[in-house]
Amino acid sequence: MKMEKLTVNFSAEKLQAMKILSPQIYDSIEKILSEQLEKLYIKAVPLSTRKYIEAKLDEENQAQQRGGTR
């Protein structure tokens, strides 16, 4: 699956406070944001479209696996 990088601006002071006061959350920020984006995707994209995208991704993965075993 092709991934796209997402950049988010956030207050440096707030981020520093999170780093100091809640390092376990700070260390997991990317994972937490990724999970939240997935929830937003599910909320924003209709089920039929999500199924189409999943089928397309499955086809691409299968094609890559077949190509990689030659």
Secondary structure, 3 states (H helix, E strand, C coil): CCCCCCCCCCCHHHHHHHHHHCHHHHCCHHHHHHHHHHHHHHHHCCHHHHHHHHHHHHHHHHHHHHHHCC
